[in-house]
Amino acid sequence: MNLVPKLRKEKKVINIHQDKLIDEYAWIKQEDWQSVLKDPSKLNKEVLKYINEENNYKSEKLKDLDTFKKKIFEELKGRIKDKDSSVPVKDGQFSYYTKYIENSEYPQFLRVNKKKDVEIIFDANIKSKNFKFFNLNSVSHSYNHQYLAYNVDTNGSEYYDLSVEEISTKKIITKKIENTTGEIVWHPNNNIIFYTVLDGNHRPNKIFAHKIGSDPKNDKCIFEEKDAAYFCSPSISQSKKYLFIRTGDHQTSEYWFSPIDDFENIKCFRKRKEKEEYEIDHANDFFYILSNLDQCRNFKVSTTKINNINEWKDFIEYNPRHLLLDFTVLKKWFILLQRVNGLNQILIKSLDSLEEHLIKFDDETYELSLSGQYEFDTDLIRISYSSPVTPSTIYDYNCYLRKKIHRKTQEIPSGHNSKDYICKRVMVTAHDQEEIPLTILHHKNTKIDGKAPLLLYGYGSYGITIPDNFSSNRFSLINRGFIYAVAHIRGGREKGQEWYENGKLMNKKNTFLDFISCAEYLCKNKYTSKGQIIAQGGSAGGLLMGYISNERPELFLGIIAQVPFVDICNTMLDEELPLTVTEIPEWGDMKNDQEAFKYIKSYSPYDNVKKQNYPNMLITGGITDPRVTYWEMTKWIAKLRDFKTDKNLIVLDMNMEAGHSGASGRYDYLKEIALTYIFALKISKKILP
């Protein structure tokens, strides 16, 4: 039987703001951490030994469930159509789509012409055969359909290598451009691509133009962002007439633009101003601008003529009850994705008549989104709809005819009957009388008597909304008597921009208290009971998991903390890390603001571990993760082991071949889901056939 892993202590003290941060495990962060992300073999041998011991300890503690884990995996796999393909997207003489062949981890990329001739233009299964991890960020064809640009990350560090091939011959035109972000923008002349390069600290700060087939060393830098807090990226207008470069942080944006044939003379569209955000696109003689200017917190849409960009006129007037999320502008149509009363709608506006109409659904809760498209002069857009009980359905929508055209509904090979499940959205009263949306999903045969185990998911950061979409994975828990709930807590934008702002900076604790209020509501209303809840959250949602485990451990049976951001004080004081400077508007300036330091320290999971009982805990990480680095969860579990006073199960699963998003293959990823589910089923004593 494996001994409980133990990590050596080496005390480090940071004196700041008449206070101290004491860290006994800071030594495991290497000075050359950047090289470890690119090559994990450079990890300190002592740290590697400890992480391996943690992984082995996890395997030992869960080994009696190996057979059951395989069963759950096969169950999850059985809900995915093995041989499947996406709906083709038209681009001139071809339509492009992806396809999975039998037992494949990765897709093929194909196109079909008007004669129905099908051609495989890229096979990720072949390209990935020499790699344990293989993540494609972009696969992008040129406008003349002759070339294909793609970029690949082969270890999870999110450093992408960009290459260009000739489609017909598979000849490599540009072999490799290293350290890119993964975005690729083609020039309509088919000879140039635009891409973003990461600096030594993994920050996207330069944009280059590359003539395909030439030496990348000669590529021209067309934009450089010198503020470490701002990240930049290129795009092309839907009209294909303008190059755009966006730069920004979590609360401010700035665009640069030029006619696509004059990209070396790019200029600023509107200078950055703190807390001003805007996004732009072009159609006909106008730029269309989504912005929060003029105190329009939930955004409005303006237009400006291309020859007078300083004079903006309202195009979609501000409505404080409508959160404007995104837009697409076509030659004859303006398409707006908005959220009203917590649910998404799509507004269609004719650029000729200015008439408007809506696409919406009548379900109690659902997810509705716009898909990307190639063509500009078209009446068709593509939308996707699902709900927690309804598999995803893809429609083409004819804006002129106002008609939905069904293209595909997600198949569940092992079977799914939406009538077997009950889903509702309720409002929960928070500690300060705010109303928190809470989505609850369960099998119709599950008794609401307080005895059911319940998984409660939460995130609540960066204004990210957790959608009420369909996930076939959840039913492995739900069909075994679990209730599944999602807390739409502050820090997201489920109820608008104010909902986000009231869950960040000096309001951050609202995120945590909202989650606790939802847990208490579920107990009070007999969905579950105290000590029967398993909380789950990842990345910034892991910060939430850390807080509740410190402050309300008795409420939870278990915690699933995936790539958890738990060492917030040390991270936000280390300006060399990739995200620290750009995330000051989200968390606060600990280095220069004493009040921010005190507030963040008061909720930091790592700094508030204490002598007490903790719930059962499954903690995950990725060794090459550049967002939440390997030392955060490693230090946290070592400290938890030192302080916890109970005998509950606590294990670390560190993926030694992946980064922030976990395994890259569609089936390999399910093995990670299976691990979290057997953990939940084990501690809830629901190991049933």
Backbone hydrogen bonds, N-H to C=O, Kabsch-Sander energy under -0.5 kcal/mol:
donor,donor_aa,acceptor,acceptor_aa,energy
10,E,24,E,-2.6
12,K,23,D,-1.6
14,I,21,L,-2.5
15,N,13,V,-0.6
16,I,14,I,-0.6
16,I,19,D,-2.2
19,D,16,I,-1.3
21,L,14,I,-2.2
22,I,20,K,-0.5
23,D,12,K,-2.8
23,D,21,L,-0.5
28,I,25,Y,-1.7
29,K,26,A,-1.8
30,Q,28,I,-0.7
33,W,30,Q,-1.1
35,S,32,D,-1.1
36,V,32,D,-1.1
37,L,33,W,-1.7
38,K,34,Q,-1.3
39,D,35,S,-2.2
42,K,39,D,-2.2
43,L,40,P,-1.9
48,L,44,N,-2.8
49,K,45,K,-2.3
50,Y,46,E,-1.8
51,I,47,V,-2.7
52,N,48,L,-2.6
53,E,49,K,-2.0
54,E,50,Y,-2.2
55,N,51,I,-2.6
56,N,52,N,-2.5
57,Y,53,E,-2.4
58,K,54,E,-2.4
59,S,55,N,-2.2
60,E,56,N,-2.4
61,K,57,Y,-2.5
62,L,58,K,-1.6
63,K,59,S,-0.6
63,K,60,E,-0.7
65,L,62,L,-2.1
66,D,63,K,-1.6
69,K,65,L,-3.1
70,K,66,D,-2.0
71,K,67,T,-1.7
72,I,68,F,-2.6
73,F,69,K,-2.7
74,E,70,K,-2.5
75,E,71,K,-2.0
76,L,72,I,-2.8
77,K,73,F,-2.9
78,G,74,E,-2.0
79,R,75,E,-0.5
79,R,76,L,-1.2
80,I,77,K,-1.8
82,D,80,I,-0.5
84,D,82,D,-0.9
84,D,100,Y,-0.7
86,S,98,T,-2.3
89,V,96,Y,-2.6
90,K,88,P,-0.5
91,D,94,F,-3.4
94,F,91,D,-1.6
95,S,112,V,-1.9
96,Y,89,V,-2.6
97,Y,110,L,-2.3
99,K,108,Q,-2.2
100,Y,84,D,-3.6
101,I,99,K,-0.5
104,S,101,I,-1.9
108,Q,99,K,-3.3
109,F,122,F,-3.6
110,L,97,Y,-3.0
110,L,108,Q,-0.5
111,R,119,E,-1.9
112,V,95,S,-2.2
113,N,117,D,-1.8
114,K,93,Q,-0.7
116,K,113,N,-2.1
119,E,111,R,-2.6
121,I,109,F,-2.7
121,I,119,E,-0.6
122,F,109,F,-1.6
124,A,107,P,-1.8
124,A,122,F,-0.6
126,I,123,D,-0.5
127,K,123,D,-2.1
128,S,124,A,-1.8
129,K,126,I,-1.1
131,F,128,S,-2.5
133,F,154,T,-0.5
135,N,153,D,-2.6
136,L,134,F,-0.5
137,N,135,N,-0.6
137,N,151,N,-1.6
138,S,151,N,-0.6
140,S,149,A,-3.3
142,S,147,Y,-2.3
145,H,142,S,-1.7
148,L,165,E,-2.6
149,A,140,S,-3.2
150,Y,163,S,-2.4
151,N,138,S,-1.5
152,V,161,D,-2.0
153,D,135,N,-2.3
154,T,152,V,-0.5
160,Y,158,E,-0.7
160,Y,180,T,-2.4
161,D,152,V,-2.6
162,L,160,Y,-0.5
162,L,177,I,-2.7
163,S,150,Y,-2.9
164,V,174,T,-2.4
165,E,148,L,-2.8
166,E,171,K,-2.7
167,I,146,Q,-2.5
167,I,165,E,-0.6
170,K,166,E,-2.3
173,I,164,V,-3.0
173,I,171,K,-0.5
174,T,164,V,-1.6
177,I,162,L,-1.9
178,E,176,K,-0.5
180,T,160,Y,-2.8
181,T,196,T,-1.6
185,V,194,F,-1.9
187,H,192,I,-2.8
190,N,187,H,-2.4
193,I,210,H,-2.3
194,F,185,V,-2.8
195,Y,208,F,-1.9
197,V,206,K,-2.6
198,L,179,N,-2.8
199,D,203,R,-2.4
202,H,199,D,-2.1
205,N,197,V,-1.5
205,N,203,R,-1.0
206,K,197,V,-1.1
207,I,223,F,-2.5
208,F,195,Y,-2.7
209,A,220,K,-2.4
210,H,193,I,-3.0
212,I,191,N,-2.4
212,I,210,H,-0.7
214,S,211,K,-2.2
218,N,215,D,-2.5
219,D,216,P,-1.8
220,K,209,A,-1.6
222,I,207,I,-2.5
222,I,220,K,-0.6
223,F,207,I,-1.4
225,E,205,N,-3.2
226,K,224,E,-0.7
228,A,226,K,-0.7
230,Y,227,D,-1.9
231,F,248,G,-2.4
232,C,204,P,-2.1
233,S,246,R,-2.2
235,S,244,F,-2.3
237,S,242,Y,-2.5
239,S,282,H,-0.6
240,K,237,S,-1.9
243,L,258,S,-2.6
244,F,235,S,-2.9
245,I,256,W,-2.5
246,R,233,S,-2.7
247,T,254,E,-2.5
248,G,231,F,-1.6
249,D,252,T,-1.9
250,H,582,T,-0.9
253,S,276,E,-2.2
254,E,247,T,-2.3
255,Y,270,R,-0.5
256,W,245,I,-2.3
257,F,267,K,-2.9
258,S,243,L,-1.5
260,I,241,K,-2.5
262,D,259,P,-2.6
263,F,260,I,-0.7
265,N,262,D,-2.0
266,I,263,F,-0.7
267,K,257,F,-2.4
269,F,255,Y,-3.1
270,R,255,Y,-0.7
276,E,273,K,-2.5
277,E,275,K,-0.6
279,E,290,L,-2.3
281,D,288,Y,-1.7
283,A,286,F,-2.2
286,F,283,A,-2.3
287,F,304,T,-2.8
288,Y,281,D,-2.9
289,I,302,S,-3.0
290,L,279,E,-2.5
291,S,289,I,-0.6
291,S,300,K,-2.3
292,N,277,E,-1.7
296,C,292,N,-0.7
296,C,293,L,-1.0
297,R,295,Q,-1.6
299,F,296,C,-2.3
300,K,291,S,-2.3
301,V,316,I,-1.8
302,S,289,I,-2.8
303,T,313,K,-2.6
304,T,287,F,-1.7
306,I,285,D,-1.8
308,N,305,K,-1.9
311,E,308,N,-1.4
312,W,310,N,-0.8
313,K,303,T,-2.6
315,F,301,V,-3.3
316,I,301,V,-2.1
317,E,315,F,-0.5
322,H,319,N,-2.3
323,L,321,R,-0.5
323,L,339,R,-2.4
324,L,298,N,-2.4
324,L,322,H,-0.7
325,L,323,L,-0.5
325,L,337,L,-2.6
326,D,337,L,-1.4
328,T,335,I,-2.5
330,L,328,T,-0.5
330,L,333,W,-3.4
331,K,376,F,-2.2
334,F,349,K,-2.8
335,I,328,T,-3.2
335,I,333,W,-0.5
336,L,334,F,-0.5
336,L,347,L,-2.7
337,L,326,D,-2.9
338,Q,336,L,-0.6
338,Q,345,Q,-2.6
339,R,323,L,-2.7
340,V,343,L,-2.9
341,N,321,R,-0.6
343,L,340,V,-1.7
345,Q,338,Q,-3.1
346,I,359,I,-2.3
347,L,336,L,-2.9
348,I,357,H,-3.2
349,K,334,F,-2.5
350,S,355,E,-2.5
351,L,332,K,-2.4
352,D,332,K,-0.5
354,L,350,S,-1.2
357,H,348,I,-1.9
359,I,346,I,-2.8
360,K,358,L,-0.5
367,E,386,S,-3.2
369,S,384,S,-2.2
371,S,382,R,-2.5
374,Y,90,K,-0.5
375,E,90,K,-0.6
378,T,376,F,-1.4
381,I,397,Y,-1.9
383,I,395,Y,-2.6
384,S,369,S,-2.3
385,Y,393,T,-2.5
386,S,367,E,-1.9
387,S,390,T,-1.8
390,T,387,S,-0.7
393,T,385,Y,-3.0
394,I,408,K,-3.3
395,Y,383,I,-2.6
396,D,405,I,-2.6
397,Y,381,I,-3.1
398,N,396,D,-0.5
398,N,403,K,-2.7
399,C,379,D,-2.9
399,C,397,Y,-0.8
402,R,398,N,-1.8
403,K,398,N,-1.3
405,I,396,D,-3.4
406,H,404,K,-0.6
407,R,394,I,-2.8
408,K,394,I,-1.5
410,Q,392,S,-3.4
414,S,78,G,-1.2
415,G,412,I,-2.5
418,S,416,H,-0.5
420,D,417,N,-2.3
421,Y,418,S,-1.4
422,I,442,H,-3.1
424,K,440,I,-2.3
426,V,438,L,-2.7
428,V,436,I,-2.7
430,A,434,E,-3.2
433,Q,430,A,-1.8
436,I,428,V,-3.3
436,I,434,E,-0.6
438,L,426,V,-2.5
439,T,486,V,-2.4
440,I,424,K,-3.0
441,L,484,Y,-3.0
442,H,422,I,-2.2
444,K,420,D,-3.0
446,T,443,H,-1.8
449,D,447,K,-1.3
450,G,526,K,-2.6
454,L,532,Q,-1.8
455,L,483,I,-2.5
456,L,454,L,-0.6
456,L,534,I,-2.5
457,Y,455,L,-0.6
457,Y,485,A,-2.9
458,G,536,Q,-2.0
463,G,491,G,-2.6
464,I,461,S,-2.2
469,N,467,P,-1.4
474,R,471,S,-0.6
475,F,472,S,-0.9
476,S,473,N,-2.0
477,L,474,R,-1.6
478,I,474,R,-2.3
479,N,475,F,-2.3
480,R,477,L,-1.4
481,G,478,I,-1.6
482,F,477,L,-2.1
483,I,453,P,-1.9
484,Y,441,L,-3.0
485,A,455,L,-2.8
486,V,439,T,-2.4
487,A,457,Y,-2.6
488,H,437,P,-2.4
488,H,486,V,-0.7
489,I,487,A,-1.7
491,G,492,G,-0.8
491,G,499,W,-1.5
492,G,489,I,-1.4
496,G,493,R,-1.6
499,W,496,G,-0.6
500,Y,496,G,-1.1
501,E,497,Q,-2.6
502,N,498,E,-2.0
503,G,500,Y,-2.1
504,K,501,E,-0.9
505,L,586,E,-2.4
507,N,504,K,-2.7
508,K,505,L,-1.6
510,N,507,N,-1.9
511,T,508,K,-1.6
512,F,508,K,-0.8
513,L,509,K,-2.7
514,D,510,N,-2.6
515,F,511,T,-1.6
516,I,512,F,-2.0
517,S,513,L,-2.3
518,C,514,D,-2.2
519,A,515,F,-2.2
520,E,516,I,-2.5
521,Y,517,S,-2.2
522,L,518,C,-2.2
523,C,519,A,-1.5
524,K,520,E,-2.8
525,N,521,Y,-2.3
526,K,523,C,-1.7
527,Y,522,L,-2.0
528,T,522,L,-1.5
531,G,555,L,-1.6
532,Q,529,S,-2.0
533,I,555,L,-0.7
534,I,454,L,-3.1
535,A,533,I,-0.6
535,A,558,G,-2.3
536,Q,456,L,-2.3
537,G,560,I,-2.1
539,S,562,Q,-2.7
541,G,538,G,-2.7
542,G,539,S,-1.3
543,L,539,S,-0.7
543,L,540,A,-0.5
544,L,540,A,-1.1
545,M,541,G,-1.7
546,G,542,G,-2.3
547,Y,543,L,-2.2
548,I,544,L,-2.4
549,S,545,M,-1.8
550,N,546,G,-1.4
551,E,547,Y,-2.7
552,R,548,I,-2.4
555,L,552,R,-1.5
556,F,553,P,-1.2
557,L,533,I,-2.5
558,G,533,I,-1.5
559,I,616,N,-2.2
560,I,535,A,-3.0
561,A,559,I,-0.6
561,A,618,L,-2.5
562,Q,537,G,-2.2
562,Q,560,I,-0.7
563,V,620,T,-0.8
565,F,539,S,-2.5
566,V,564,P,-1.2
568,I,566,V,-0.7
571,T,567,D,-2.2
572,M,568,I,-2.6
573,L,569,C,-0.9
574,D,571,T,-1.2
575,E,573,L,-0.9
577,L,574,D,-1.4
580,T,577,L,-0.6
583,E,579,L,-1.4
583,E,580,T,-0.6
584,I,581,V,-1.1
586,E,583,E,-1.1
587,W,583,E,-2.0
588,G,584,I,-1.6
590,M,588,G,-1.2
593,D,589,D,-1.9
594,Q,592,N,-0.5
597,F,593,D,-2.3
598,K,594,Q,-2.5
599,Y,595,E,-2.3
600,I,596,A,-2.7
601,K,597,F,-2.6
602,S,598,K,-1.6
603,Y,599,Y,-0.6
603,Y,600,I,-1.2
604,S,600,I,-1.5
606,Y,566,V,-2.2
608,N,604,S,-0.9
608,N,605,P,-0.7
609,V,606,Y,-0.8
612,Q,610,K,-1.0
612,Q,643,F,-0.5
616,N,557,L,-1.9
617,M,649,L,-2.9
618,L,559,I,-2.7
619,I,617,M,-0.5
619,I,651,V,-2.6
620,T,561,A,-2.3
621,G,653,D,-1.9
623,I,655,N,-2.4
624,T,658,A,-1.8
625,D,622,G,-1.8
629,T,627,R,-0.5
632,E,629,T,-2.0
633,M,629,T,-0.6
634,T,630,Y,-1.2
635,K,631,W,-2.5
636,W,632,E,-2.1
637,I,633,M,-2.3
638,A,634,T,-1.7
639,K,635,K,-2.3
640,L,636,W,-2.8
641,R,637,I,-2.4
642,D,638,A,-1.3
643,F,639,K,-1.6
644,K,640,L,-2.9
645,T,612,Q,-2.2
651,V,617,M,-2.6
653,D,619,I,-3.0
654,M,652,L,-0.6
655,N,621,G,-2.9
655,N,653,D,-0.7
656,M,654,M,-0.7
658,A,655,N,-0.8
659,G,662,G,-0.5
660,H,156,G,-0.6
662,G,659,G,-1.2
666,R,105,E,-2.0
669,Y,665,G,-2.3
671,K,667,Y,-1.0
671,K,668,D,-0.7
672,E,668,D,-0.8
672,E,669,Y,-0.7
673,I,669,Y,-1.6
674,A,670,L,-2.8
675,L,671,K,-1.6
676,T,672,E,-1.8
677,Y,673,I,-2.1
678,I,674,A,-2.6
679,F,675,L,-1.9
680,A,676,T,-2.1
681,L,677,Y,-2.9
682,K,678,I,-2.3
683,I,679,F,-2.3
684,S,680,A,-1.4
685,K,682,K,-1.2
686,K,681,L,-3.1
688,L,686,K,-1.8
